[in-house]
C-alpha cells in the first residue's frame, strides 16, 4: 500500500503538540480503518529547526490521509506520496 507524508507546521517552542498530534492521528486513523477506510498511521518526525512535523501514513489514497487529519483536527499544509528506499534500490 502507498505511504504518504502529512506536512504540519509546529512551533519549535511547542514540542508537546507533536505528541498530542501523533496520539490524535493514530486514534483518527484507527477509527476510519474500523469504518472501512484503508488508512494507517505509522509514525511522526519533528524537525524543530524548520518548525515542521511529518506524519507518515499508509493509505490506499491521499484523500484518506486528509480525512484522518481532519478527523484528528490536524491542520496540514500538504500531503505527498512517500517512497521508502530503505534496503532496496529506487
PDB file with one MODEL, atoms N, CA, C and O in Angstrom:
MODEL        1
ATOM      1  N   UNK A   1       0.856  -1.172   0.000  1.00  0.00           N
ATOM      2  CA  UNK A   1       0.000   0.000   0.000  1.00  0.00           C
ATOM      3  C   UNK A   1       0.903   1.237   0.000  1.00  0.00           C
ATOM      4  O   UNK A   1       1.953   1.223   0.643  1.00  0.00           O
ATOM      5  N   UNK A   2       0.524   2.289  -0.696  1.00  0.00           N
ATOM      6  CA  UNK A   2       1.345   3.504  -0.733  1.00  0.00           C
ATOM      7  C   UNK A   2       1.471   4.160   0.643  1.00  0.00           C
ATOM      8  O   UNK A   2       0.634   3.972   1.526  1.00  0.00           O
ATOM      9  N   UNK A   3       2.537   4.929   0.789  1.00  0.00           N
ATOM     10  CA  UNK A   3       2.747   5.716   2.007  1.00  0.00           C
ATOM     11  C   UNK A   3       2.695   7.194   1.649  1.00  0.00           C
ATOM     12  O   UNK A   3       3.068   7.598   0.548  1.00  0.00           O
ATOM     13  N   UNK A   4       2.221   7.995   2.606  1.00  0.00           N
ATOM     14  CA  UNK A   4       2.065   9.428   2.398  1.00  0.00           C
ATOM     15  C   UNK A   4       2.581  10.189   3.609  1.00  0.00           C
ATOM     16  O   UNK A   4       2.467   9.731   4.746  1.00  0.00           O
ATOM     17  N   UNK A   5       3.156  11.370   3.340  1.00  0.00           N
ATOM     18  CA  UNK A   5       3.584  12.278   4.398  1.00  0.00           C
ATOM     19  C   UNK A   5       2.585  13.418   4.500  1.00  0.00           C
ATOM     20  O   UNK A   5       2.237  14.059   3.508  1.00  0.00           O
ATOM     21  N   UNK A   6       2.137  13.652   5.712  1.00  0.00           N
ATOM     22  CA  UNK A   6       1.288  14.793   6.018  1.00  0.00           C
ATOM     23  C   UNK A   6       2.208  15.846   6.624  1.00  0.00           C
ATOM     24  O   UNK A   6       2.842  15.590   7.648  1.00  0.00           O
ATOM     25  N   UNK A   7       2.291  17.019   6.015  1.00  0.00           N
ATOM     26  CA  UNK A   7       3.198  18.071   6.478  1.00  0.00           C
ATOM     27  C   UNK A   7       2.420  19.084   7.313  1.00  0.00           C
ATOM     28  O   UNK A   7       1.407  19.629   6.874  1.00  0.00           O
ATOM     29  N   UNK A   8       2.922  19.324   8.540  1.00  0.00           N
ATOM     30  CA  UNK A   8       2.217  20.163   9.508  1.00  0.00           C
ATOM     31  C   UNK A   8       3.180  21.179  10.117  1.00  0.00           C
ATOM     32  O   UNK A   8       4.315  20.837  10.447  1.00  0.00           O
ATOM     33  N   UNK A   9       2.733  22.426  10.266  1.00  0.00           N
ATOM     34  CA  UNK A   9       3.516  23.431  10.982  1.00  0.00           C
ATOM     35  C   UNK A   9       3.373  23.182  12.476  1.00  0.00           C
ATOM     36  O   UNK A   9       2.258  23.042  12.980  1.00  0.00           O
ATOM     37  N   UNK A  10       4.499  23.127  13.188  1.00  0.00           N
ATOM     38  CA  UNK A  10       4.502  23.000  14.647  1.00  0.00           C
ATOM     39  C   UNK A  10       5.597  23.916  15.176  1.00  0.00           C
ATOM     40  O   UNK A  10       6.754  23.802  14.771  1.00  0.00           O
ATOM     41  N   UNK A  11       5.245  24.808  16.063  1.00  0.00           N
ATOM     42  CA  UNK A  11       6.233  25.720  16.633  1.00  0.00           C
ATOM     43  C   UNK A  11       7.309  24.944  17.378  1.00  0.00           C
ATOM     44  O   UNK A  11       7.017  23.976  18.081  1.00  0.00           O
ATOM     45  N   UNK A  12       8.548  25.375  17.219  1.00  0.00           N
ATOM     46  CA  UNK A  12       9.645  24.695  17.931  1.00  0.00           C
ATOM     47  C   UNK A  12       9.503  24.855  19.438  1.00  0.00           C
ATOM     48  O   UNK A  12      10.112  24.105  20.201  1.00  0.00           O
ATOM     49  N   UNK A  13       8.706  25.826  19.874  1.00  0.00           N
ATOM     50  CA  UNK A  13       8.511  26.033  21.309  1.00  0.00           C
ATOM     51  C   UNK A  13       7.380  25.168  21.865  1.00  0.00           C
ATOM     52  O   UNK A  13       7.080  25.234  23.058  1.00  0.00           O
ATOM     53  N   UNK A  14       6.750  24.358  21.011  1.00  0.00           N
ATOM     54  CA  UNK A  14       5.620  23.535  21.451  1.00  0.00           C
ATOM     55  C   UNK A  14       5.777  22.071  21.020  1.00  0.00           C
ATOM     56  O   UNK A  14       4.927  21.541  20.305  1.00  0.00           O
ATOM     57  N   UNK A  15       6.867  21.416  21.457  1.00  0.00           N
ATOM     58  CA  UNK A  15       7.061  20.016  21.048  1.00  0.00           C
ATOM     59  C   UNK A  15       5.977  19.077  21.582  1.00  0.00           C
ATOM     60  O   UNK A  15       5.781  17.993  21.033  1.00  0.00           O
ATOM     61  N   UNK A  16       5.271  19.477  22.642  1.00  0.00           N
ATOM     62  CA  UNK A  16       4.173  18.642  23.148  1.00  0.00           C
ATOM     63  C   UNK A  16       3.061  18.504  22.114  1.00  0.00           C
ATOM     64  O   UNK A  16       2.304  17.533  22.132  1.00  0.00           O
ATOM     65  N   UNK A  17       2.967  19.481  21.212  1.00  0.00           N
ATOM     66  CA  UNK A  17       1.949  19.412  20.161  1.00  0.00           C
ATOM     67  C   UNK A  17       2.197  18.218  19.245  1.00  0.00           C
ATOM     68  O   UNK A  17       1.254  17.658  18.685  1.00  0.00           O
ATOM     69  N   UNK A  18       3.458  17.828  19.092  1.00  0.00           N
ATOM     70  CA  UNK A  18       3.782  16.669  18.255  1.00  0.00           C
ATOM     71  C   UNK A  18       3.240  15.394  18.899  1.00  0.00           C
ATOM     72  O   UNK A  18       2.644  14.557  18.221  1.00  0.00           O
ATOM     73  N   UNK A  19       3.444  15.252  20.194  1.00  0.00           N
ATOM     74  CA  UNK A  19       2.953  14.074  20.912  1.00  0.00           C
ATOM     75  C   UNK A  19       1.431  14.003  20.854  1.00  0.00           C
ATOM     76  O   UNK A  19       0.862  12.946  20.580  1.00  0.00           O
ATOM     77  N   UNK A  20       0.779  15.129  21.114  1.00  0.00           N
ATOM     78  CA  UNK A  20      -0.682  15.168  21.069  1.00  0.00           C
ATOM     79  C   UNK A  20      -1.183  14.901  19.653  1.00  0.00           C
ATOM     80  O   UNK A  20      -2.157  14.173  19.460  1.00  0.00           O
ATOM     81  N   UNK A  21      -0.516  15.494  18.667  1.00  0.00           N
ATOM     82  CA  UNK A  21      -0.910  15.278  17.278  1.00  0.00           C
ATOM     83  C   UNK A  21      -0.780  13.822  16.871  1.00  0.00           C
ATOM     84  O   UNK A  21      -1.655  13.283  16.194  1.00  0.00           O
ATOM     85  N   UNK A  22       0.307  13.182  17.280  1.00  0.00           N
ATOM     86  CA  UNK A  22       0.520  11.771  16.950  1.00  0.00           C
ATOM     87  C   UNK A  22      -0.555  10.899  17.588  1.00  0.00           C
ATOM     88  O   UNK A  22      -1.074   9.977  16.957  1.00  0.00           O
ATOM     89  N   UNK A  23      -0.880  11.192  18.826  1.00  0.00           N
ATOM     90  CA  UNK A  23      -1.923  10.425  19.519  1.00  0.00           C
ATOM     91  C   UNK A  23      -3.260  10.575  18.777  1.00  0.00           C
ATOM     92  O   UNK A  23      -3.966   9.592  18.550  1.00  0.00           O
ATOM     93  N   UNK A  24      -3.598  11.816  18.404  1.00  0.00           N
ATOM     94  CA  UNK A  24      -4.854  12.064  17.692  1.00  0.00           C
ATOM     95  C   UNK A  24      -4.837  11.459  16.290  1.00  0.00           C
ATOM     96  O   UNK A  24      -5.854  10.956  15.813  1.00  0.00           O
ATOM     97  N   UNK A  25      -3.677  11.510  15.634  1.00  0.00           N
ATOM     98  CA  UNK A  25      -3.549  10.934  14.292  1.00  0.00           C
ATOM     99  C   UNK A  25      -3.792   9.429  14.332  1.00  0.00           C
ATOM    100  O   UNK A  25      -4.498   8.884  13.484  1.00  0.00           O
ATOM    101  N   UNK A  26      -3.207   8.767  15.313  1.00  0.00           N
ATOM    102  CA  UNK A  26      -3.389   7.313  15.445  1.00  0.00           C
ATOM    103  C   UNK A  26      -4.856   6.982  15.732  1.00  0.00           C
ATOM    104  O   UNK A  26      -5.422   6.076  15.121  1.00  0.00           O
ATOM    105  N   UNK A  27      -5.464   7.715  16.659  1.00  0.00           N
ATOM    106  CA  UNK A  27      -6.868   7.472  17.017  1.00  0.00           C
ATOM    107  C   UNK A  27      -7.776   7.640  15.804  1.00  0.00           C
ATOM    108  O   UNK A  27      -8.628   6.793  15.536  1.00  0.00           O
ATOM    109  N   UNK A  28      -7.591   8.741  15.069  1.00  0.00           N
ATOM    110  CA  UNK A  28      -8.455   9.016  13.919  1.00  0.00           C
ATOM    111  C   UNK A  28      -8.279   7.962  12.825  1.00  0.00           C
ATOM    112  O   UNK A  28      -9.260   7.506  12.238  1.00  0.00           O
ATOM    113  N   UNK A  29      -7.042   7.580  12.554  1.00  0.00           N
ATOM    114  CA  UNK A  29      -6.796   6.553  11.534  1.00  0.00           C
ATOM    115  C   UNK A  29      -7.407   5.217  11.953  1.00  0.00           C
ATOM    116  O   UNK A  29      -7.982   4.507  11.129  1.00  0.00           O
ATOM    117  N   UNK A  30      -7.280   4.879  13.228  1.00  0.00           N
ATOM    118  CA  UNK A  30      -7.875   3.633  13.727  1.00  0.00           C
ATOM    119  C   UNK A  30      -9.394   3.652  13.565  1.00  0.00           C
ATOM    120  O   UNK A  30      -9.992   2.654  13.162  1.00  0.00           O
ATOM    121  N   UNK A  31     -10.016   4.791  13.880  1.00  0.00           N
ATOM    122  CA  UNK A  31     -11.469   4.911  13.731  1.00  0.00           C
ATOM    123  C   UNK A  31     -11.878   4.724  12.269  1.00  0.00           C
ATOM    124  O   UNK A  31     -12.807   3.975  11.965  1.00  0.00           O
ATOM    125  N   UNK A  32     -11.179   5.408  11.377  1.00  0.00           N
ATOM    126  CA  UNK A  32     -11.507   5.299   9.954  1.00  0.00           C
ATOM    127  C   UNK A  32     -11.298   3.881   9.435  1.00  0.00           C
ATOM    128  O   UNK A  32     -12.084   3.390   8.624  1.00  0.00           O
ATOM    129  N   UNK A  33     -10.241   3.227   9.900  1.00  0.00           N
ATOM    130  CA  UNK A  33      -9.982   1.858   9.465  1.00  0.00           C
ATOM    131  C   UNK A  33     -11.119   0.928   9.905  1.00  0.00           C
ATOM    132  O   UNK A  33     -11.548   0.059   9.146  1.00  0.00           O
ATOM    133  N   UNK A  34     -11.602   1.121  11.139  1.00  0.00           N
ATOM    134  CA  UNK A  34     -12.726   0.306  11.618  1.00  0.00           C
ATOM    135  C   UNK A  34     -13.988   0.554  10.784  1.00  0.00           C
ATOM    136  O   UNK A  34     -14.856  -0.312  10.679  1.00  0.00           O
ATOM    137  N   UNK A  35     -14.073   1.755  10.192  1.00  0.00           N
ATOM    138  CA  UNK A  35     -15.223   2.095   9.351  1.00  0.00           C
ATOM    139  C   UNK A  35     -15.030   1.647   7.899  1.00  0.00           C
ATOM    140  O   UNK A  35     -15.917   1.835   7.066  1.00  0.00           O
ATOM    141  N   UNK A  36     -13.868   1.054   7.598  1.00  0.00           N
ATOM    142  CA  UNK A  36     -13.641   0.518   6.264  1.00  0.00           C
ATOM    143  C   UNK A  36     -12.701   1.312   5.373  1.00  0.00           C
ATOM    144  O   UNK A  36     -12.465   0.919   4.230  1.00  0.00           O
ATOM    145  N   UNK A  37     -12.158   2.419   5.866  1.00  0.00           N
ATOM    146  CA  UNK A  37     -11.218   3.218   5.076  1.00  0.00           C
ATOM    147  C   UNK A  37      -9.818   2.641   5.224  1.00  0.00           C
ATOM    148  O   UNK A  37      -9.385   2.330   6.334  1.00  0.00           O
ATOM    149  N   UNK A  38      -9.114   2.497   4.115  1.00  0.00           N
ATOM    150  CA  UNK A  38      -7.771   1.922   4.149  1.00  0.00           C
ATOM    151  C   UNK A  38      -6.749   3.009   4.481  1.00  0.00           C
ATOM    152  O   UNK A  38      -6.184   3.640   3.587  1.00  0.00           O
ATOM    153  N   UNK A  39      -6.522   3.217   5.776  1.00  0.00           N
ATOM    154  CA  UNK A  39      -5.544   4.201   6.240  1.00  0.00           C
ATOM    155  C   UNK A  39      -4.966   3.721   7.560  1.00  0.00           C
ATOM    156  O   UNK A  39      -5.677   3.174   8.402  1.00  0.00           O
ATOM    157  N   UNK A  40      -3.660   3.934   7.730  1.00  0.00           N
ATOM    158  CA  UNK A  40      -2.996   3.538   8.974  1.00  0.00           C
ATOM    159  C   UNK A  40      -1.903   4.553   9.289  1.00  0.00           C
ATOM    160  O   UNK A  40      -1.055   4.844   8.445  1.00  0.00           O
ATOM    161  N   UNK A  41      -1.928   5.090  10.509  1.00  0.00           N
ATOM    162  CA  UNK A  41      -0.874   5.993  10.971  1.00  0.00           C
ATOM    163  C   UNK A  41       0.349   5.152  11.330  1.00  0.00           C
ATOM    164  O   UNK A  41       0.228   4.129  12.004  1.00  0.00           O
ATOM    165  N   UNK A  42       1.541   5.591  10.873  1.00  0.00           N
ATOM    166  CA  UNK A  42       2.761   4.840  11.144  1.00  0.00           C
ATOM    167  C   UNK A  42       3.656   5.514  12.177  1.00  0.00           C
ATOM    168  O   UNK A  42       4.037   4.887  13.166  1.00  0.00           O
ATOM    169  N   UNK A  43       3.997   6.785  11.960  1.00  0.00           N
ATOM    170  CA  UNK A  43       4.881   7.486  12.900  1.00  0.00           C
ATOM    171  C   UNK A  43       4.968   8.957  12.524  1.00  0.00           C
ATOM    172  O   UNK A  43       4.451   9.390  11.495  1.00  0.00           O
ATOM    173  N   UNK A  44       5.642   9.719  13.396  1.00  0.00           N
ATOM    174  CA  UNK A  44       5.852  11.140  13.120  1.00  0.00           C
ATOM    175  C   UNK A  44       7.332  11.479  13.241  1.00  0.00           C
ATOM    176  O   UNK A  44       8.085  10.815  13.954  1.00  0.00           O
ATOM    177  N   UNK A  45       7.728  12.529  12.527  1.00  0.00           N
ATOM    178  CA  UNK A  45       9.091  13.048  12.586  1.00  0.00           C
ATOM    179  C   UNK A  45       8.982  14.557  12.742  1.00  0.00           C
ATOM    180  O   UNK A  45       8.397  15.234  11.896  1.00  0.00           O
ATOM    181  N   UNK A  46       9.546  15.083  13.823  1.00  0.00           N
ATOM    182  CA  UNK A  46       9.506  16.517  14.105  1.00  0.00           C
ATOM    183  C   UNK A  46      10.858  17.121  13.766  1.00  0.00           C
ATOM    184  O   UNK A  46      11.895  16.617  14.197  1.00  0.00           O
ATOM    185  N   UNK A  47      10.846  18.203  12.993  1.00  0.00           N
ATOM    186  CA  UNK A  47      12.063  18.927  12.619  1.00  0.00           C
ATOM    187  C   UNK A  47      11.953  20.317  13.245  1.00  0.00           C
ATOM    188  O   UNK A  47      11.458  21.245  12.606  1.00  0.00           O
ATOM    189  N   UNK A  48      12.416  20.469  14.504  1.00  0.00           N
ATOM    190  CA  UNK A  48      12.220  21.730  15.218  1.00  0.00           C
ATOM    191  C   UNK A  48      12.809  22.938  14.491  1.00  0.00           C
ATOM    192  O   UNK A  48      12.209  24.013  14.486  1.00  0.00           O
ATOM    193  N   UNK A  49      13.974  22.765  13.882  1.00  0.00           N
ATOM    194  CA  UNK A  49      14.622  23.887  13.203  1.00  0.00           C
ATOM    195  C   UNK A  49      13.746  24.459  12.087  1.00  0.00           C
ATOM    196  O   UNK A  49      13.767  25.662  11.826  1.00  0.00           O
ATOM    197  N   UNK A  50      12.980  23.592  11.435  1.00  0.00           N
ATOM    198  CA  UNK A  50      12.092  24.027  10.355  1.00  0.00           C
ATOM    199  C   UNK A  50      10.651  24.233  10.822  1.00  0.00           C
ATOM    200  O   UNK A  50       9.788  24.612  10.031  1.00  0.00           O
ATOM    201  N   UNK A  51      10.391  23.982  12.108  1.00  0.00           N
ATOM    202  CA  UNK A  51       9.045  24.078  12.677  1.00  0.00           C
ATOM    203  C   UNK A  51       8.048  23.273  11.838  1.00  0.00           C
ATOM    204  O   UNK A  51       6.957  23.736  11.503  1.00  0.00           O
ATOM    205  N   UNK A  52       8.467  22.059  11.516  1.00  0.00           N
ATOM    206  CA  UNK A  52       7.662  21.180  10.676  1.00  0.00           C
ATOM    207  C   UNK A  52       7.604  19.789  11.298  1.00  0.00           C
ATOM    208  O   UNK A  52       8.589  19.282  11.835  1.00  0.00           O
ATOM    209  N   UNK A  53       6.436  19.200  11.208  1.00  0.00           N
ATOM    210  CA  UNK A  53       6.274  17.813  11.628  1.00  0.00           C
ATOM    211  C   UNK A  53       5.698  17.045  10.448  1.00  0.00           C
ATOM    212  O   UNK A  53       4.796  17.518   9.758  1.00  0.00           O
ATOM    213  N   UNK A  54       6.232  15.864  10.232  1.00  0.00           N
ATOM    214  CA  UNK A  54       5.743  14.983   9.179  1.00  0.00           C
ATOM    215  C   UNK A  54       5.099  13.771   9.841  1.00  0.00           C
ATOM    216  O   UNK A  54       5.727  13.085  10.647  1.00  0.00           O
ATOM    217  N   UNK A  55       3.855  13.518   9.498  1.00  0.00           N
ATOM    218  CA  UNK A  55       3.157  12.333   9.968  1.00  0.00           C
ATOM    219  C   UNK A  55       3.124  11.354   8.800  1.00  0.00           C
ATOM    220  O   UNK A  55       2.647  11.689   7.716  1.00  0.00           O
ATOM    221  N   UNK A  56       3.627  10.156   9.020  1.00  0.00           N
ATOM    222  CA  UNK A  56       3.689   9.147   7.966  1.00  0.00           C
ATOM    223  C   UNK A  56       2.496   8.205   8.092  1.00  0.00           C
ATOM    224  O   UNK A  56       2.219   7.662   9.161  1.00  0.00           O
ATOM    225  N   UNK A  57       1.805   8.028   6.981  1.00  0.00           N
ATOM    226  CA  UNK A  57       0.639   7.155   6.913  1.00  0.00           C
ATOM    227  C   UNK A  57       0.824   6.139   5.799  1.00  0.00           C
ATOM    228  O   UNK A  57       1.568   6.362   4.844  1.00  0.00           O
ATOM    229  N   UNK A  58       0.140   5.036   5.944  1.00  0.00           N
ATOM    230  CA  UNK A  58      -0.039   4.071   4.870  1.00  0.00           C
ATOM    231  C   UNK A  58      -1.515   4.153   4.499  1.00  0.00           C
ATOM    232  O   UNK A  58      -2.381   4.040   5.367  1.00  0.00           O
ATOM    233  N   UNK A  59      -1.807   4.348   3.217  1.00  0.00           N
ATOM    234  CA  UNK A  59      -3.204   4.520   2.813  1.00  0.00           C
ATOM    235  C   UNK A  59      -3.383   4.151   1.350  1.00  0.00           C
ATOM    236  O   UNK A  59      -2.439   4.193   0.560  1.00  0.00           O
ATOM    237  N   UNK A  60      -4.601   3.793   1.007  1.00  0.00           N
ATOM    238  CA  UNK A  60      -4.916   3.488  -0.384  1.00  0.00           C
ATOM    239  C   UNK A  60      -4.871   4.757  -1.228  1.00  0.00           C
ATOM    240  O   UNK A  60      -4.441   4.725  -2.381  1.00  0.00           O
ATOM    241  N   UNK A  61      -5.317   5.874  -0.654  1.00  0.00           N
ATOM    242  CA  UNK A  61      -5.389   7.149  -1.369  1.00  0.00           C
ATOM    243  C   UNK A  61      -4.948   8.300  -0.467  1.00  0.00           C
ATOM    244  O   UNK A  61      -5.107   8.234   0.752  1.00  0.00           O
ATOM    245  N   UNK A  62      -4.399   9.346  -1.063  1.00  0.00           N
ATOM    246  CA  UNK A  62      -4.025  10.540  -0.300  1.00  0.00           C
ATOM    247  C   UNK A  62      -5.247  11.143   0.394  1.00  0.00           C
ATOM    248  O   UNK A  62      -5.132  11.696   1.488  1.00  0.00           O
ATOM    249  N   UNK A  63      -6.407  11.037  -0.238  1.00  0.00           N
ATOM    250  CA  UNK A  63      -7.632  11.585   0.349  1.00  0.00           C
ATOM    251  C   UNK A  63      -7.950  10.947   1.699  1.00  0.00           C
ATOM    252  O   UNK A  63      -8.506  11.598   2.583  1.00  0.00           O
ATOM    253  N   UNK A  64      -7.597   9.680   1.853  1.00  0.00           N
ATOM    254  CA  UNK A  64      -7.846   9.004   3.127  1.00  0.00           C
ATOM    255  C   UNK A  64      -6.976   9.600   4.229  1.00  0.00           C
ATOM    256  O   UNK A  64      -7.403   9.689   5.381  1.00  0.00           O
ATOM    257  N   UNK A  65      -5.769  10.005   3.882  1.00  0.00           N
ATOM    258  CA  UNK A  65      -4.888  10.667   4.852  1.00  0.00           C
ATOM    259  C   UNK A  65      -5.490  12.012   5.246  1.00  0.00           C
ATOM    260  O   UNK A  65      -5.500  12.366   6.425  1.00  0.00           O
ATOM    261  N   UNK A  66      -5.986  12.757   4.275  1.00  0.00           N
ATOM    262  CA  UNK A  66      -6.643  14.028   4.572  1.00  0.00           C
ATOM    263  C   UNK A  66      -7.851  13.843   5.468  1.00  0.00           C
ATOM    264  O   UNK A  66      -8.079  14.639   6.379  1.00  0.00           O
ATOM    265  N   UNK A  67      -8.628  12.797   5.217  1.00  0.00           N
ATOM    266  CA  UNK A  67      -9.788  12.502   6.068  1.00  0.00           C
ATOM    267  C   UNK A  67      -9.346  12.236   7.506  1.00  0.00           C
ATOM    268  O   UNK A  67      -9.968  12.718   8.453  1.00  0.00           O
ATOM    269  N   UNK A  68      -8.268  11.467   7.660  1.00  0.00           N
ATOM    270  CA  UNK A  68      -7.761  11.161   9.002  1.00  0.00           C
ATOM    271  C   UNK A  68      -7.266  12.424   9.694  1.00  0.00           C
ATOM    272  O   UNK A  68      -7.520  12.618  10.883  1.00  0.00           O
ATOM    273  N   UNK A  69      -6.563  13.281   8.967  1.00  0.00           N
ATOM    274  CA  UNK A  69      -6.047  14.519   9.558  1.00  0.00           C
ATOM    275  C   UNK A  69      -7.186  15.435   9.990  1.00  0.00           C
ATOM    276  O   UNK A  69      -7.136  16.025  11.069  1.00  0.00           O
ATOM    277  N   UNK A  70      -8.205  15.555   9.157  1.00  0.00           N
ATOM    278  CA  UNK A  70      -9.342  16.402   9.531  1.00  0.00           C
ATOM    279  C   UNK A  70     -10.058  15.835  10.754  1.00  0.00           C
ATOM    280  O   UNK A  70     -10.459  16.586  11.642  1.00  0.00           O
ATOM    281  N   UNK A  71     -10.218  14.526  10.802  1.00  0.00           N
ATOM    282  CA  UNK A  71     -10.876  13.912  11.954  1.00  0.00           C
ATOM    283  C   UNK A  71     -10.058  14.126  13.220  1.00  0.00           C
ATOM    284  O   UNK A  71     -10.619  14.284  14.305  1.00  0.00           O
ATOM    285  N   UNK A  72      -8.734  14.132  13.086  1.00  0.00           N
ATOM    286  CA  UNK A  72      -7.838  14.343  14.230  1.00  0.00           C
ATOM    287  C   UNK A  72      -7.661  15.823  14.545  1.00  0.00           C
ATOM    288  O   UNK A  72      -6.969  16.175  15.500  1.00  0.00           O
ATOM    289  N   UNK A  73      -8.282  16.690  13.752  1.00  0.00           N
ATOM    290  CA  UNK A  73      -8.175  18.144  13.914  1.00  0.00           C
ATOM    291  C   UNK A  73      -6.719  18.609  13.776  1.00  0.00           C
ATOM    292  O   UNK A  73      -6.239  19.434  14.553  1.00  0.00           O
ATOM    293  N   UNK A  74      -6.035  18.060  12.773  1.00  0.00           N
ATOM    294  CA  UNK A  74      -4.648  18.432  12.485  1.00  0.00           C
ATOM    295  C   UNK A  74      -4.651  19.307  11.237  1.00  0.00           C
ATOM    296  O   UNK A  74      -4.917  18.816  10.139  1.00  0.00           O
ATOM    297  N   UNK A  75      -4.357  20.600  11.393  1.00  0.00           N
ATOM    298  CA  UNK A  75      -4.302  21.483  10.218  1.00  0.00           C
ATOM    299  C   UNK A  75      -3.010  21.226   9.441  1.00  0.00           C
ATOM    300  O   UNK A  75      -1.919  21.407   9.982  1.00  0.00           O
ATOM    301  N   UNK A  76      -3.120  20.812   8.200  1.00  0.00           N
ATOM    302  CA  UNK A  76      -1.931  20.415   7.455  1.00  0.00           C
ATOM    303  C   UNK A  76      -1.690  21.328   6.259  1.00  0.00           C
ATOM    304  O   UNK A  76      -2.605  21.967   5.740  1.00  0.00           O
ATOM    305  N   UNK A  77      -0.427  21.368   5.841  1.00  0.00           N
ATOM    306  CA  UNK A  77      -0.024  22.164   4.684  1.00  0.00           C
ATOM    307  C   UNK A  77      -0.224  21.384   3.390  1.00  0.00           C
ATOM    308  O   UNK A  77      -0.749  21.912   2.410  1.00  0.00           O
ATOM    309  N   UNK A  78       0.202  20.118   3.399  1.00  0.00           N
ATOM    310  CA  UNK A  78       0.061  19.304   2.195  1.00  0.00           C
ATOM    311  C   UNK A  78       0.234  17.828   2.517  1.00  0.00           C
ATOM    312  O   UNK A  78       0.691  17.447   3.595  1.00  0.00           O
ATOM    313  N   UNK A  79      -0.147  17.015   1.541  1.00  0.00           N
ATOM    314  CA  UNK A  79       0.023  15.567   1.605  1.00  0.00           C
ATOM    315  C   UNK A  79       0.823  15.165   0.371  1.00  0.00           C
ATOM    316  O   UNK A  79       0.475  15.531  -0.752  1.00  0.00           O
ATOM    317  N   UNK A  80       1.894  14.411   0.587  1.00  0.00           N
ATOM    318  CA  UNK A  80       2.747  13.976  -0.520  1.00  0.00           C
ATOM    319  C   UNK A  80       2.986  12.478  -0.426  1.00  0.00           C
ATOM    320  O   UNK A  80       3.146  11.933   0.665  1.00  0.00           O
ATOM    321  N   UNK A  81       3.009  11.820  -1.574  1.00  0.00           N
ATOM    322  CA  UNK A  81       3.347  10.400  -1.565  1.00  0.00           C
ATOM    323  C   UNK A  81       4.819  10.251  -1.190  1.00  0.00           C
ATOM    324  O   UNK A  81       5.658  11.037  -1.631  1.00  0.00           O
ATOM    325  N   UNK A  82       5.127   9.252  -0.383  1.00  0.00           N
ATOM    326  CA  UNK A  82       6.494   8.992   0.074  1.00  0.00           C
ATOM    327  C   UNK A  82       6.915   7.605  -0.389  1.00  0.00           C
ATOM    328  O   UNK A  82       6.104   6.680  -0.441  1.00  0.00           O
ATOM    329  N   UNK A  83       8.186   7.476  -0.722  1.00  0.00           N
ATOM    330  CA  UNK A  83       8.727   6.184  -1.137  1.00  0.00           C
ATOM    331  C   UNK A  83       9.850   5.822  -0.184  1.00  0.00           C
ATOM    332  O   UNK A  83      10.831   6.556  -0.065  1.00  0.00           O
ATOM    333  N   UNK A  84       9.708   4.700   0.491  1.00  0.00           N
ATOM    334  CA  UNK A  84      10.715   4.222   1.435  1.00  0.00           C
ATOM    335  C   UNK A  84      11.752   3.433   0.661  1.00  0.00           C
ATOM    336  O   UNK A  84      11.455   2.362   0.132  1.00  0.00           O
ATOM    337  N   UNK A  85      12.964   3.954   0.593  1.00  0.00           N
ATOM    338  CA  UNK A  85      14.015   3.287  -0.158  1.00  0.00           C
ATOM    339  C   UNK A  85      14.935   2.454   0.693  1.00  0.00           C
ATOM    340  O   UNK A  85      15.954   1.971   0.199  1.00  0.00           O
ATOM    341  N   UNK A  86      14.606   2.266   1.970  1.00  0.00           N
ATOM    342  CA  UNK A  86      15.471   1.515   2.882  1.00  0.00           C
ATOM    343  C   UNK A  86      15.635   0.081   2.401  1.00  0.00           C
ATOM    344  O   UNK A  86      14.659  -0.653   2.247  1.00  0.00           O
ATOM    345  N   UNK A  87      16.885  -0.306   2.165  1.00  0.00           N
ATOM    346  CA  UNK A  87      17.177  -1.688   1.839  1.00  0.00           C
ATOM    347  C   UNK A  87      16.852  -2.112   0.421  1.00  0.00           C
ATOM    348  O   UNK A  87      16.919  -3.300   0.103  1.00  0.00           O
ATOM    349  N   UNK A  88      16.503  -1.168  -0.438  1.00  0.00           N
ATOM    350  CA  UNK A  88      16.222  -1.553  -1.825  1.00  0.00           C
ATOM    351  C   UNK A  88      16.602  -0.411  -2.767  1.00  0.00           C
ATOM    352  O   UNK A  88      16.705   0.745  -2.357  1.00  0.00           O
ATOM    353  N   UNK A  89      16.799  -0.748  -3.992  1.00  0.00           N
ATOM    354  CA  UNK A  89      17.139   0.255  -4.997  1.00  0.00           C
ATOM    355  C   UNK A  89      15.874   0.955  -5.464  1.00  0.00           C
ATOM    356  O   UNK A  89      14.860   0.317  -5.743  1.00  0.00           O
ATOM    357  N   UNK A  90      15.951   2.281  -5.545  1.00  0.00           N
ATOM    358  CA  UNK A  90      14.804   3.034  -6.081  1.00  0.00           C
ATOM    359  C   UNK A  90      15.257   3.888  -7.235  1.00  0.00           C
ATOM    360  O   UNK A  90      14.450   4.602  -7.830  1.00  0.00           O
TER     361      UNK A  90
ENDMDL
END
